[in-house]
Amino acid sequence: VMVDFEESKEMSTYLACFIVCDFEHTKSVIEANIGEKIPLKVFATRAQVKNTQFALNSTVNIMKYFIEYFDIPYPLPKLDLIAIPDFVSGAMEHWGLVTFRETSLLYDEEKSSSGNKQRVVEVVAHELAHSWFGNLVTMNWWNDLWLNEGFASYIETKGMAHVYPEWDMMDQFLIDTMHSVLSLDATPSSHPIVQTVVTPDQITEIFDSITYDKGASLLRMLDNAITEETFRKGVKEYLLKYRYGNAVTQYLWDELQKLVPKDVSITDIMGTWTVQMGYPILTVTDEGKEYVLTQKRFLKDYSNTVAKSSPYGYKWSVPVTFVTDLAPKKAETRWFKHDQPNIKITKPPGIKWIKFNHDQMGYYRVNYTPDHWKLLAANMAQMTTSDKAHLLEESFSIAESGDLSYDIPLQLTSYLQKEFHYVLWSIGAGKIGSLRKYLIDSPDYNEYLKYRSKLVFNAYKSIGWLESAQDTHLKRRVRSIILSFACQSGIADCLTTAKTKFDLWLKDPAKNPVSQELRNIVYHYGMEGGGKDEWFNLLNLYKKEIDANEKLKMLEALAAVKETWLLQHLIQLGTIEGEGQLIRSQDYFTMLGYISSNPIGTSIVWNYVRENWKYLEERFGLNERYLGRLIPTITSSFTMNLQLQEMETFFAANPNAGAGALARKQALTNVKNNIKWVRSNRNSVISWFKNHNSQ
């Protein structure tokens, strides 16, 4: 059979893709207000094609939004998406034939959770955004990768917010994108967003959260600072001017510069954010009639710095926004230039409180006096969801650095007893949960569990296990967080309910199905309370399951068991390749990560990796980014000098890290921070829990 193809558009070679398969597809047509109709197909295996409908419908709506946002027609004559059963990346923006893992494209209404549903939309929107940013215009060299990936990571959120406004995606941007990279970027092992890239390992290495998430956060900040319409027009002109060609970051700044006042230098402002790593913390001082703001570089550990020069001396040009109780949703903006020692903001007359960095639009932190923090805490009910989220996350992060007492963030968590919003509980549960690794070996660990139980009690009773067809997307998502937090806190009713549901399901899955929203919790805590009989029964179900998301939920549960020999057995199952392979290669590092998150599994995985590093090198290669990132995952809960010494010894014995060199530095930095935290904060935090529990 001879097949003739149309001549391809001009594109970078990495975007070309050919696939030969017997997959089936669903189809539709994309119609926007400009351009031609675009035939759309979504491919999957015969067994999974029924689960492509949601991605198909979402693609139609997201593509229509993107075409109208950029005001540039989709450049190709067709668009295909395909779900590949074993695919190393989450997805890849091959132009006109976008490739995905099954978990990133398929949605089963009976098995997939709301989290799975949102993940599909997120990845689809990200890859589709590349049709313009990355494909139509490609970076000149890997130094500017951030502009491709950062833009796609930001614009995906706009697309999701437009198509699914009830998901509050602009609020979710904080927890999905911004907060994690703020943590990483506050360490000396971070790196500038624009950097020199020479080797293949360096290319692989820069596909990290600085490139994706910091890039997205900076573009969001710029979009807000110069207004959305100005930003959109500048982006359009950039894409039109350099279409079917290559560009560098400066070219985008040049197009935006044409649209802003002459006293605003986009190049100078954004240079402070892209050529030096890190970000500032602004300190607010109340001087009576005005607020005085100063800045310094924010670090988790100010004693653990590496002397890396910066053309701006680690000062930034900051768009300072603020709101007050008189207009809690209407922000004002002042520019704090990198060459200014401070800025002064006249106190608005008649205000009760003022909060800086409205909705955490800016990529910086803000610290206040303890009394100012307490005033903001007392008035959180007046604020937007993003401002509440900002205060919760920021207070914990500043306390970690030593610039704020832990009394402030711990007291702020009490607000979670009043409001059960998904974003707020995601932050609260995450921050309180992150203390576990510091306290789990303390003789007063029970004080920590008591406070957790007290904190979640109202939410657990209110949200509960009982679901309704009328539950919103966000209520479904927050239920998962609250139930998981309650079970991990040791609430007996939560653990008993999870184990009962698990045992009934394991006995007869068809007769006793578990809701897709509750499966992660039921499987995990059911298996955590089980033994070898339950484990092997679950393993048999895992072997038979064909849905990729469901298999991951089962795999995570298999890793939750408390018997060490079963965890060892699971690791060995992961080494089987070819005929009889149980765990896909794409899921291998995920499996090791799941086991290492089990307190009794951490040392098992750490020992296994050290003993079998040569095998891992041979199987995956040192250029495999997920191999490099495995080390920070395993060691994230290390809190002792002995563990730090083991890491240093292992790295010395295996000096060639390949694409994992930066990940090793980040792992060492994280463990040093953990050790410092235990030394500096454990006693005071436990004391706070004791005092609060006795009230």
NORSUL-V849606 format. One record per residue. N is the residue number from 0. RES is the residue in three letters. PSI is psi as a letter, one per 30 degrees, with the letter a starting at -180 (none if undefined). Layout:
# NORSUL-V849606
N;RES;PSI / N;RES;PSI
This chain:
# NORSUL-V849606
0;VAL;k / 1;MET;k / 2;VAL;k / 3;ASP;k / 4;PHE;k / 5;GLU;l / 6;GLU;k / 7;SER;l / 8;LYS;l / 9;GLU;k / 10;MET;l / 11;SER;k / 12;THR;f / 13;TYR;f / 14;LEU;f / 15;ALA;k / 16;CYS;k / 17;PHE;k / 18;ILE;k / 19;VAL;j / 20;CYS;l / 21;ASP;g / 22;PHE;l / 23;GLU;l / 24;HIS;l / 25;THR;l / 26;LYS;l / 27;SER;a / 28;VAL;k / 29;ILE;k / 30;GLU;j / 31;ALA;a / 32;ASN;f / 33;ILE;l / 34;GLY;l / 35;GLU;l / 36;LYS;k / 37;ILE;j / 38;PRO;k / 39;LEU;k / 40;LYS;k / 41;VAL;j / 42;PHE;k / 43;ALA;l / 44;THR;l / 45;ARG;e / 46;ALA;f / 47;GLN;f / 48;VAL;f / 49;LYS;f / 50;ASN;g / 51;THR;f / 52;GLN;e / 53;PHE;e / 54;ALA;e / 55;LEU;e / 56;ASN;e / 57;SER;e / 58;THR;e / 59;VAL;e / 60;ASN;e / 61;ILE;e / 62;MET;e / 63;LYS;e / 64;TYR;e / 65;PHE;e / 66;ILE;e / 67;GLU;e / 68;TYR;e / 69;PHE;f / 70;ASP;h / 71;ILE;k / 72;PRO;l / 73;TYR;k / 74;PRO;f / 75;LEU;l / 76;PRO;f / 77;LYS;l / 78;LEU;k / 79;ASP;k / 80;LEU;k / 81;ILE;k / 82;ALA;k / 83;ILE;k / 84;PRO;e / 85;ASP;j / 86;PHE;k / 87;VAL;e / 88;SER;l / 89;GLY;e / 90;ALA;l / 91;MET;k / 92;GLU;h / 93;HIS;k / 94;TRP;j / 95;GLY;f / 96;LEU;i / 97;VAL;k / 98;THR;k / 99;PHE;l / 100;ARG;l / 101;GLU;e / 102;THR;f / 103;SER;f / 104;LEU;f / 105;LEU;k / 106;TYR;j / 107;ASP;j / 108;GLU;f / 109;GLU;f / 110;LYS;e / 111;SER;k / 112;SER;l / 113;SER;e / 114;GLY;e / 115;ASN;e / 116;LYS;e / 117;GLN;e / 118;ARG;e / 119;VAL;e / 120;VAL;e / 121;GLU;e / 122;VAL;e / 123;VAL;e / 124;ALA;e / 125;HIS;e / 126;GLU;e / 127;LEU;e / 128;ALA;f / 129;HIS;f / 130;SER;f / 131;TRP;e / 132;PHE;j / 133;GLY;e / 134;ASN;e / 135;LEU;e / 136;VAL;k / 137;THR;k / 138;MET;k / 139;ASN;e / 140;TRP;l / 141;TRP;f / 142;ASN;e / 143;ASP;g / 144;LEU;e / 145;TRP;e / 146;LEU;e / 147;ASN;e / 148;GLU;e / 149;GLY;e / 150;PHE;e / 151;ALA;e / 152;SER;e / 153;TYR;e / 154;ILE;f / 155;GLU;e / 156;THR;e / 157;LYS;e / 158;GLY;e / 159;MET;e / 160;ALA;e / 161;HIS;e / 162;VAL;e / 163;TYR;i / 164;PRO;f / 165;GLU;f / 166;TRP;f / 167;ASP;h / 168;MET;f / 169;MET;f / 170;ASP;e / 171;GLN;f / 172;PHE;e / 173;LEU;e / 174;ILE;f / 175;ASP;f / 176;THR;e / 177;MET;e / 178;HIS;e / 179;SER;e / 180;VAL;f / 181;LEU;e / 182;SER;e / 183;LEU;e / 184;ASP;f / 185;ALA;g / 186;THR;l / 187;PRO;f / 188;SER;g / 189;SER;a / 190;HIS;l / 191;PRO;l / 192;ILE;e / 193;VAL;k / 194;GLN;l / 195;THR;k / 196;VAL;k / 197;VAL;e / 198;THR;l / 199;PRO;e / 200;ASP;e / 201;GLN;e / 202;ILE;e / 203;THR;e / 204;GLU;e / 205;ILE;f / 206;PHE;i / 207;ASP;a / 208;SER;f / 209;ILE;e / 210;THR;e / 211;TYR;e / 212;ASP;e / 213;LYS;e / 214;GLY;e / 215;ALA;e / 216;SER;e / 217;LEU;e / 218;LEU;e / 219;ARG;e / 220;MET;e / 221;LEU;e / 222;ASP;e / 223;ASN;e / 224;ALA;e / 225;ILE;g / 226;THR;k / 227;GLU;e / 228;GLU;e / 229;THR;e / 230;PHE;e / 231;ARG;e / 232;LYS;e / 233;GLY;e / 234;VAL;e / 235;LYS;e / 236;GLU;e / 237;TYR;e / 238;LEU;e / 239;LEU;e / 240;LYS;e / 241;TYR;g / 242;ARG;k / 243;TYR;h / 244;GLY;a / 245;ASN;l / 246;ALA;l / 247;VAL;l / 248;THR;e / 249;GLN;e / 250;TYR;e / 251;LEU;e / 252;TRP;e / 253;ASP;e / 254;GLU;e / 255;LEU;e / 256;GLN;e / 257;LYS;f / 258;LEU;f / 259;VAL;l / 260;PRO;k / 261;LYS;f / 262;ASP;f / 263;VAL;j / 264;SER;j / 265;ILE;e / 266;THR;e / 267;ASP;e / 268;ILE;e / 269;MET;f / 270;GLY;e / 271;THR;f / 272;TRP;f / 273;THR;f / 274;VAL;f / 275;GLN;k / 276;MET;l / 277;GLY;a / 278;TYR;l / 279;PRO;l / 280;ILE;k / 281;LEU;k / 282;THR;k / 283;VAL;k / 284;THR;k / 285;ASP;j / 286;GLU;g / 287;GLY;d / 288;LYS;f / 289;GLU;l / 290;TYR;k / 291;VAL;k / 292;LEU;k / 293;THR;l / 294;GLN;l / 295;LYS;l / 296;ARG;k / 297;PHE;k / 298;LEU;k / 299;LYS;e / 300;ASP;j / 301;TYR;f / 302;SER;f / 303;ASN;i / 304;THR;l / 305;VAL;k / 306;ALA;i / 307;LYS;k / 308;SER;l / 309;SER;k / 310;PRO;f / 311;TYR;g / 312;GLY;h / 313;TYR;h / 314;LYS;l / 315;TRP;l / 316;SER;j / 317;VAL;k / 318;PRO;j / 319;VAL;j / 320;THR;l / 321;PHE;l / 322;VAL;l / 323;THR;l / 324;ASP;f / 325;LEU;f / 326;ALA;i / 327;PRO;f / 328;LYS;g / 329;LYS;j / 330;ALA;k / 331;GLU;l / 332;THR;k / 333;ARG;k / 334;TRP;k / 335;PHE;j / 336;LYS;l / 337;HIS;f / 338;ASP;g / 339;GLN;k / 340;PRO;f / 341;ASN;l / 342;ILE;l / 343;LYS;k / 344;ILE;k / 345;THR;k / 346;LYS;k / 347;PRO;k / 348;PRO;k / 349;GLY;g / 350;ILE;l / 351;LYS;e / 352;TRP;l / 353;ILE;k / 354;LYS;k / 355;PHE;l / 356;ASN;i / 357;HIS;k / 358;ASP;g / 359;GLN;h / 360;MET;f / 361;GLY;k / 362;TYR;i / 363;TYR;l / 364;ARG;l / 365;VAL;k / 366;ASN;k / 367;TYR;l / 368;THR;l / 369;PRO;e / 370;ASP;e / 371;HIS;e / 372;TRP;e / 373;LYS;e / 374;LEU;e / 375;LEU;e / 376;ALA;e / 377;ALA;f / 378;ASN;g / 379;MET;e / 380;ALA;f / 381;GLN;f / 382;MET;l / 383;THR;l / 384;THR;e / 385;SER;e / 386;ASP;e / 387;LYS;e / 388;ALA;e / 389;HIS;e / 390;LEU;e / 391;LEU;e / 392;GLU;e / 393;GLU;e / 394;SER;e / 395;PHE;e / 396;SER;e / 397;ILE;e / 398;ALA;e / 399;GLU;e / 400;SER;f / 401;GLY;f / 402;ASP;f / 403;LEU;k / 404;SER;k / 405;TYR;f / 406;ASP;e / 407;ILE;e / 408;PRO;e / 409;LEU;e / 410;GLN;e / 411;LEU;f / 412;THR;f / 413;SER;f / 414;TYR;f / 415;LEU;f / 416;GLN;f / 417;LYS;f / 418;GLU;k / 419;PHE;h / 420;HIS;k / 421;TYR;e / 422;VAL;e / 423;LEU;e / 424;TRP;f / 425;SER;e / 426;ILE;e / 427;GLY;e / 428;ALA;e / 429;GLY;e / 430;LYS;e / 431;ILE;e / 432;GLY;e / 433;SER;f / 434;LEU;f / 435;ARG;e / 436;LYS;f / 437;TYR;f / 438;LEU;f / 439;ILE;f / 440;ASP;g / 441;SER;k / 442;PRO;f / 443;ASP;g / 444;TYR;e / 445;ASN;f / 446;GLU;e / 447;TYR;e / 448;LEU;e / 449;LYS;e / 450;TYR;e / 451;ARG;e / 452;SER;e / 453;LYS;e / 454;LEU;e / 455;VAL;f / 456;PHE;e / 457;ASN;e / 458;ALA;e / 459;TYR;e / 460;LYS;e / 461;SER;e / 462;ILE;e / 463;GLY;a / 464;TRP;f / 465;LEU;j / 466;GLU;l / 467;SER;k / 468;ALA;f / 469;GLN;f / 470;ASP;k / 471;THR;l / 472;HIS;e / 473;LEU;e / 474;LYS;e / 475;ARG;e / 476;ARG;e / 477;VAL;f / 478;ARG;e / 479;SER;e / 480;ILE;e / 481;ILE;e / 482;LEU;e / 483;SER;e / 484;PHE;e / 485;ALA;e / 486;CYS;e / 487;GLN;f / 488;SER;f / 489;GLY;g / 490;ILE;j / 491;ALA;e / 492;ASP;e / 493;CYS;e / 494;LEU;e / 495;THR;e / 496;THR;e / 497;ALA;e / 498;LYS;e / 499;THR;e / 500;LYS;e / 501;PHE;e / 502;ASP;e / 503;LEU;e / 504;TRP;e / 505;LEU;e / 506;LYS;e / 507;ASP;i / 508;PRO;e / 509;ALA;e / 510;LYS;e / 511;ASN;i / 512;PRO;l / 513;VAL;k / 514;SER;k / 515;GLN;f / 516;GLU;f / 517;LEU;f / 518;ARG;e / 519;ASN;e / 520;ILE;e / 521;VAL;e / 522;TYR;e / 523;HIS;e / 524;TYR;f / 525;GLY;e / 526;MET;e / 527;GLU;e / 528;GLY;g / 529;GLY;a / 530;GLY;a / 531;LYS;e / 532;ASP;e / 533;GLU;e / 534;TRP;e / 535;PHE;e / 536;ASN;e / 537;LEU;e / 538;LEU;e / 539;ASN;e / 540;LEU;e / 541;TYR;e / 542;LYS;e / 543;LYS;f / 544;GLU;k / 545;ILE;f / 546;ASP;k / 547;ALA;e / 548;ASN;e / 549;GLU;e / 550;LYS;e / 551;LEU;e / 552;LYS;e / 553;MET;e / 554;LEU;e / 555;GLU;e / 556;ALA;e / 557;LEU;e / 558;ALA;f / 559;ALA;f / 560;VAL;l / 561;LYS;g / 562;GLU;j / 563;THR;e / 564;TRP;f / 565;LEU;e / 566;LEU;e / 567;GLN;e / 568;HIS;e / 569;LEU;e / 570;ILE;e / 571;GLN;e / 572;LEU;e / 573;GLY;f / 574;THR;f / 575;ILE;k / 576;GLU;l / 577;GLY;b / 578;GLU;k / 579;GLY;g / 580;GLN;k / 581;LEU;e / 582;ILE;j / 583;ARG;k / 584;SER;e / 585;GLN;f / 586;ASP;g / 587;TYR;e / 588;PHE;e / 589;THR;e / 590;MET;e / 591;LEU;e / 592;GLY;e / 593;TYR;e / 594;ILE;e / 595;SER;f / 596;SER;f / 597;ASN;k / 598;PRO;e / 599;ILE;f / 600;GLY;f / 601;THR;e / 602;SER;e / 603;ILE;e / 604;VAL;e / 605;TRP;e / 606;ASN;e / 607;TYR;e / 608;VAL;e / 609;ARG;e / 610;GLU;f / 611;ASN;g / 612;TRP;e / 613;LYS;e / 614;TYR;e / 615;LEU;e / 616;GLU;e / 617;GLU;e / 618;ARG;e / 619;PHE;f / 620;GLY;k / 621;LEU;f / 622;ASN;f / 623;GLU;j / 624;ARG;e / 625;TYR;f / 626;LEU;e / 627;GLY;e / 628;ARG;f / 629;LEU;e / 630;ILE;e / 631;PRO;e / 632;THR;e / 633;ILE;e / 634;THR;g / 635;SER;f / 636;SER;g / 637;PHE;k / 638;THR;g / 639;MET;k / 640;ASN;e / 641;LEU;e / 642;GLN;e / 643;LEU;e / 644;GLN;e / 645;GLU;e / 646;MET;e / 647;GLU;e / 648;THR;e / 649;PHE;e / 650;PHE;e / 651;ALA;e / 652;ALA;f / 653;ASN;i / 654;PRO;f / 655;ASN;j / 656;ALA;f / 657;GLY;b / 658;ALA;g / 659;GLY;g / 660;ALA;e / 661;LEU;e / 662;ALA;e / 663;ARG;e / 664;LYS;e / 665;GLN;e / 666;ALA;e / 667;LEU;e / 668;THR;e / 669;ASN;e / 670;VAL;e / 671;LYS;e / 672;ASN;e / 673;ASN;e / 674;ILE;e / 675;LYS;e / 676;TRP;e / 677;VAL;e / 678;ARG;e / 679;SER;f / 680;ASN;f / 681;ARG;e / 682;ASN;e / 683;SER;e / 684;VAL;e / 685;ILE;e / 686;SER;e / 687;TRP;e / 688;PHE;e / 689;LYS;e / 690;ASN;e / 691;HIS;e / 692;ASN;f / 693;SER;f / 694;GLN;none
